[in-house]
Amino acid sequence: MEEDLKLLLDAEARAEALVDGATRECERLIEQAHAEVRAAEQRTEAHIPEMRSSFLGKAEERAKLAVAEMERRYQKRGELLHSLAQEHREEAVGAALALFVDPDWE
């Protein structure tokens, strides 16, 4: 019986040693993961100005394209309005001349 108790105590000591080793390994892995996260955060933070510049450049390019498109549409619309104004001006001049020549004209 004494031998069985000794074997059980030895087994318990080995189990505790395994648990302690596993606990240390777990803590080491957690610390390593924290270090990797901190390094990743630092890399990301270092790239923020570059990313911001890239995003601003793309946004500026899109804004330039949008402005160019709006200018093109407004130019086209302006040409149409100018054409219509010219057409109506000619009609108005014709009507004014007709009234001048014949006041009863309508």
N, C-alpha and C positions, 0 to 999 in steps of 0.2 A: 504494500500500500504506500509505503514511503517512497518507493521508486515511482509509482504512478503520480504522486503529488509533485515529485521533482520534475517529471516529464511535463506535467501540466504547467508548472511554473516556468520551465524553459520555453514551452510553446507560447505562453502568455508574454514572456519577455521578447521573443522573436516577433510576435504579433504587434506589440507596442513599438518595436523598432521599425517594423514595416509601416505602421500608421504614422509614426514620426517622420520617416523618410518620405512618405507620400504627402504629408502635410507640408514639409519643406519644399518638395518639388512643386506642389500646387502654389505655394506662396511665391516661388521663383518664377513660375509661369505667369502668375498674375502681375508681378513686378515687370517682367519682360513685356507683357502686353501693354502695361501702362507706359513703359518707355517707348514702345513702338507707336502708340497713340500720340504721345507728346511729340515724337519726331515727325509724324505725319501732319500734326497740327502746325508745327513750325514750317514744314515744307509748303503747306497750303497757305499759311500766312505770308510766306516769302513770295508766293506767286500772285497774291492779291493785286498788287499794282499792275502786273502784267495782264491779269485777267480783266481788270477794270479798264485798262487801256484798250484791250481788244474789244470788249463790249462797247465802249464809247466809240471806237472807230467804226464798228459795224452799225451802231445806231446813227452815227453821223452820215454814213454812206446811205442808209435807208432814208434818212431825212432829206438828203440831197436829191435822191431819186423821186421822192414824193413831191418835193418842191418843183422839180423839173416837170413832172407830170402835170401838176396843177398849173404851172405857167403855160404849158402847151395847151391845156384845155381852155384856160382863160384867154389865151391868144386867139384860139379858134373861135371862141364865143365872141370875142371882141370884133373879129373880122366879120362874123355873121351879123352882129348888131350894126356895124358900120355899113355893111351892104344893105341891110334893111332901112337904115336911116337915109342912105343915098336914094334908095328906091322911093321912099315916102317923100323925100324932099322934092324929087322930080314931079311926083304926083301933086304935091302942094303948090309948086311953082306953076304947073299946068292949070290947076284949079284957080289960082290967083289971077293968072293971065286971062282965063275964061271969064272970071267975074269982072275983071277990069274992062275987057272988051264988051261983055254982055252982062250987065248987072242982074238980069233976070235969070241967068244960068244957074242950074243947080244940079 
